[in-house]
Amino acid sequence: MNVRSLLRPARPVPAEHRSNFTHLYGEIAWFGVLAASATAFVAVYAARQGANATQIGLLTAGPAVVNLLVTPPAGRWLEKQPMNAAVFWTAAINRLFYLLWIPLPLLLAPQAQVWALIGLTLLMSIPGTPLAVGFNALFADAVPPEWRGYVVGIRNALMSATYIAVSLLCGQILVRLPFPTGYQIVFAIGLVGAAMSTLHLWFIVPRPTGELPKRVGRGLGDLAWPGSIRTVGEGLRPGVGLRFLLRRGGKPLLNTDVLRGPYGKLMGVLFTFYLTLYLAIPLFPLHWVNQLRLSDLEIGWGNALFYVATFAGSTQLARLVRRLGNQRVTALGAFFVCSFPALMSLSRGLDLFLVAWVMGGFGFAMIQGALVNYVLEKVPDDNRPSYLAWYNLALNAALLAGSLLGPFVAGFIGVRTALAVFACLRFASALLILRWE
């Protein structure tokens, strides 16, 4: 989808859907403010307060543990609730925790602040899990199938625009104000973004269409991005499958029969891929702060470049998929993403650091757009819940294992060497995706 088609739909938006579309745009724009401020810089703040690799890993792994534990009861609870009300109130409770981040520097010593952030992240993930599940169902009920591609395109563009602008703004704030006052203001900006995003959710009215979406927002690959922790505290928000997990009629989701054929091997390949991604993620903030000695403004430049590259890559995605297919585009994105830790391990200053963000952004755009459909190509239409439940389990298990194992390995061989090793492992996992049929 190009920029012109985003701005000018083929036909006018029906009057009954304009309000929902407007509030969906407002929700993601303000969520971009949150993601580019508090969420993007929390790991960097923890590193500047002396957090070690294990603690950074817990910031990543904690929400995955909560997600695994809370998703089944959250699904059962959501079945009995009005979806728009459930999404609004879980969002309100989840995002209220950002308020508690602001006074931490005034109340606690540096190490105590790190552990408080980890604890708060775990707590806010409890309402974050039903929020993640429920939002996808709400989107499907609020946007008719023929308009989903258009609405998602607008949302992605707005997310990119707000993220780029706010990343640069936060970098300037953190450079110009003393530590930790600058971070308190950045966390406050995130709180405003969270509050406004939640307010827009209140006005979204479900209009059930009776059809299930193939993709409703962020892709399954949204968890594969190479930078800091974008999903902290808000649960895992894959864009496919969670609606199906809500409607299973009491049948067991984790049916082992589906793993006995090719799909089981595919899950092994994707588990390996996600594992290699999350091995490196807790090490990046430590590398930027302790070894590259980058300023917060320079880190903000990297975050902004990532979304510029992601948006640019997204405009070419449809053309690439038509030529190469979803599997090869996913593999190509994985090759780009493996360059992120490789370039970071080689960097001694700003140059390669910025190049790494551009490469990672292009790779993320491909993974985000193609991995969803690559998985769905292997899933029978009449048994999606069982298949996608195993995908969700593999993804969360890889996130948990990688986030804890990566810091452990780095403790023995050092952060820079670990990044180089994990880049090689990412490359091997990309080859597996390319060769797997």
C-alpha positions, 0 to 999 in steps of 0.5 A: 500500500503506497502513501497515496492510497492511504490518503485517498481510499477508493471509495468514501468511508461509510458514515457509520464507520467514520467515528470508529476509524477516527478513534482507532487512528487516535488510539494508535497515534497516542500509543506511538507517543507512549511507545517512543517515550516511556516504553522506548527509554525504560531499558536505557534508564535502567541501564543508566541506573546500574541494571545488569544484563539479567535485570534487563532480561527480566524486563523482557521476560517478565511479561512473557511469563505473565502472558503464558499464565494469564492468557487462558483465564483472560480468554474465559473472562473476556467471553463473558464481557462486552468487548469495548468495556473490557478493553477500555478498563483493562487498558486503563488499569494497565496504563495507570502503572506508568504514573508510578514510574515518574516518582521512582527517582525521588523515592528509591535508590538506583538498584531499588528503582531497577527492581521496582520497574521489574515488579511494576512491569510484571503487575501491569502485564496482568491487565495487559494480557486481556487488553492484548487479546481483547483489542484484536477482537474489538478491532475485528468487530469495529472494522468491516473486512473490506476496510481493514487493510486501509485502516491498518495502513493508516494506523501503521503510518500514524504510529511511525510518524508519532514515534519518529517525532516523539523519539527525537523530542525525548532525545532532546529533553534527555540531553538538555535536562539533568539526570534523572529529571529528563527521564521523569519528564519522558515518563510523564509524556508516556503517561499522557500518551497512554491516557489519551490512547485509552480515552480513544478506546472508550469511543470505539463501538463494536459492529460485529461482521461475523467474519474473522480477520486474517490480520488486524493490526500488528503482525505476529512479527511485531515481537521480533523487532531488534531494539529495546522493549516496545511491549513492556508491561502491555502484554504481547500483542500479536495481530493474529490468532488471539481472537480464535483463542477466545472461541474454542467451545471448551475444547483443548487448544494444545492438541499435540496431533498438529505437531506430528506433521510439517507444522511441528517442524515449522514451529521448531524453526520459528522457535529457533528464530525467535530464540535467536532474536531474544538472546540479544535484546537484553544486551543492547541497552547495556552496550549503548550505555556502558560501551558505546557511551552514547547520549540519550539524544543519539539513542533517540536518533536510532529509534527514529531511524528504525521507524523511518526504515520500517515505514519505507520498507512497508511501502515495498512489502506488497511488491516483494511478496508478489515476487518472492512469496511470504516465506522468502520475504520472511527469510529476507527480513530475518537476514536483515535483522541478523545484521543488527547485533552484528553491526552493534558488536562491530560499532565503536561509535555512532556510525555503525550504530545508526546503520544497524537501526536502518537495517533492522527497520527494513528487516522488521518491515518484512517480518511484520508483513510476511510472517503472519501470512507465512504461518497462516499458509500452513494452518488449515482454516477449520482448525486455526485455534489449535495451530495458533495456540502452539505458535503463541506458546512457541513464541512466548517460550522463546522470548522467555528462554532467550531473554534469560539465557542471553544475559547468562552467556554474556556474563561469561564471554562479554557483551560485545562477543555475545552480540557477535555470536548471537548475530551468527545464530540469527543468520543460521535461523534465517537460513532455516526459514529460507530452506524450510518448506 
